[in-house]
């Protein structure tokens, strides 16, 4: 399960989420079960039986920023307020060809290492946040499915 600090950190930034219909179509990979009835209507979540969680949300692109701006804001927030170590940055694309960036963070909870991937896509109207997280072993095991969900994500 994603640590509550992550959800709080990202939720603070995503305060202006749209409430009327989703401006995206999430992609739930094989092996994950949708949990959208357990969360707010402005986000979609899915999980594996082993506790790897995927989340998707959108916020208004306000103030207007490009991908580099929002990626840096989120990277700083995760480092400064969440204590997460940036392990890697990857350039990614979603189903309609929109370019994005995936920030891969590591964090230890007690003696258990966790991974948290935050993928960001930006268009004129929205900032799309795709989250994936869980124990390092399970996230690593589910990496192909996580990558699939990013490649098949579709902003509307």
N, C-alpha and C positions, 0 to 999 in steps of 0.2 A: 504494500500500500504506500502511496506517496506520503512522505512526511508532512505533517500539518504546516511546518514552517514554509515549505515550498508553496503549498496552496495559498497560504496567507500572503506571501510575497508576490505571487503572480496575481492574486485576486485584487490586491491593492492597485496594481497597475491597470487591471482590466475592469475598473469601476464603471466605465461608460458602455457596458455591453448592451447590445440591441435587445429589445424585449419582444418584438413582433416578428416571429419567424426567424429561422436561421439563415444567415447569408452564406452558407456553405453546405456541402454534402460531405459528411465524414465517411471514412472508409474503415470498416471494422474487419480486421484480418481474421483468417481461420484460427480457431483456438481461443478466441476472445468472445465474451458474452456482453451484450449491451446492458448498461445499468442506467440508462437515461431516465427511467422513472424514479430513480432514487436521488436525483440531483436537480438543480435549478433548470428551467427550460431553456436557458441561454447557453448551456454547455451540454456536451455529450461525453459520456464516460463508458469505458469497457474494461473488462478485467479477464485475466486467466484464473484458473483454479489455484495457481501458485502465488497469486497476488501481484502480478505485473499489471499496472493500471495505465490506460491511455485516456487522455482527455483532450477535448477540442473546444475552443471558445473563440469568440470574435469581439473586438472592441472597435469603437469609432476611431478612425485615424485622426485624432484631435488631441493635441495640436498636430498639424500635418507634419509627418516625418517620413523619411524614406526607410528602406530596409536597414541601412547602416546605422541610422539614428536609433531605431527601435531595438536592434540587436545589441547595441552598446548600452542602452538604458537597462535592458533586461540582464545583460551580463554583469553590469555594475551592481544591480539590485541583488542578484543571486550571491555574488561574492561578499558584498558589504553587509547585507542584512541576513542572509541565510547561511553564510559560512561555507558555501560550496566552492570547490576548486574546479576551475575550467580545465578540462582534460583535452578537449579537441573542438575545433570548429569545422563544419562541413558545409559546402554549398550543395543545395538540393533543389529539386524541381517537383512541382505537383502535376496532377493530371492535365491541366490546361496549359502547362509550360511556364507558369509563373515561377520565377526564381525566389529562393528563400535561403535561410541559413539555419543550420542545426547546431546548437550549443550543447556540448556533452559535459556534464558535471559529475563529480564524484563527491561523496559525503559518507562519513562513517557514523552509524548509529550504534552506540555502544561498541561492540567488537565486530559488528556486521557491516561490511562495505555495501553501499548503495550507489546506484547510477540513476541519474535524472537527465533526460534528453528534452530540450526545449527547442522546438522548431518554429520559426517565425516566417510568415509570408505577409507582404504588405501590398495593398493596392491603393487607389486614390481614396477609397471610402473606409477601408477596414485594416486592422492589424489582426491577423489570425495566429493563434497560439496553439500549437500541438504539443502536448506533454506526454512523456512516457517515463515510468519510473518503477523501481522495485529493487530487490536485492541484486547485487552485481551478478551473481550466478544466474539468476532467472532472467534479468534483462539481457545478458549476453546470450542466453539460450533462445530468447525470443527476438533477437535482433533482426532476423529476416522478416518477421511479421511486422515489427515496428517500422522498418524501412518501407515495406509494402504499403502500410497505412499512410505514410507521408507521400509516396509516389502517387497514390490513388486518391488523395484528398482533393476536393474540387470546390474552390471558391465560386459562388454564384455571381 
